[in-house]
């Protein structure tokens, strides 16, 4: 099965953004005090931070997959 890199990166970004919203709900500091964090809440917060660092790198990698548009040179034009 062949997967287009752009589609795969876009899908991964969408999935990670969805995950980060779910993790926000689990580790929302407005509804939970940091001292009350359970191990699962801490893991959600850690995963959310890891995703936050990964997303910009995936977006940058996506840009490298876009077709590069170079200025066309006409050798016969004046």
BELQUITA-V226499 format. One record per residue. N is the residue number from 1. RES is the residue in one small letter. OMEGA is omega as a letter, one per 40 degrees, with the letter a starting at -180 (999 if undefined). Layout:
# BELQUITA-V226499
n: {N | N}
res: {RES | RES}
omega: {OMEGA | OMEGA}
This chain:
# BELQUITA-V226499
n: {1 | 2 | 3 | 4 | 5 | 6 | 7 | 8 | 9 | 10 | 11 | 12 | 13 | 14 | 15 | 16 | 17 | 18 | 19 | 20 | 21 | 22 | 23 | 24 | 25 | 26 | 27 | 28 | 29 | 30 | 31 | 32 | 33 | 34 | 35 | 36 | 37 | 38 | 39 | 40 | 41 | 42 | 43 | 44 | 45 | 46 | 47 | 48 | 49 | 50 | 51 | 52 | 53 | 54 | 55 | 56 | 57 | 58 | 59 | 60 | 61 | 62 | 63 | 64 | 65 | 66 | 67 | 68 | 69 | 70 | 71 | 72 | 73 | 74 | 75 | 76 | 77 | 78}
res: {x | x | x | x | x | x | x | x | x | x | x | x | x | x | x | x | x | x | x | x | x | x | x | x | x | x | x | x | x | x | x | x | x | x | x | x | x | x | x | x | x | x | x | x | x | x | x | x | x | x | x | x | x | x | x | x | x | x | x | x | x | x | x | x | x | x | x | x | x | x | x | x | x | x | x | x | x | x}
omega: {i | i | i | a | i | i | i | i | i | i | i | i | i | a | i | i | i | i | a | i | i | i | i | i | a | a | a | a | i | a | i | i | a | a | a | a | i | i | i | i | i | i | i | i | i | i | i | i | i | i | i | i | a | a | i | i | i | i | i | i | i | i | i | a | i | i | i | i | i | i | a | a | i | a | a | a | i | 999}
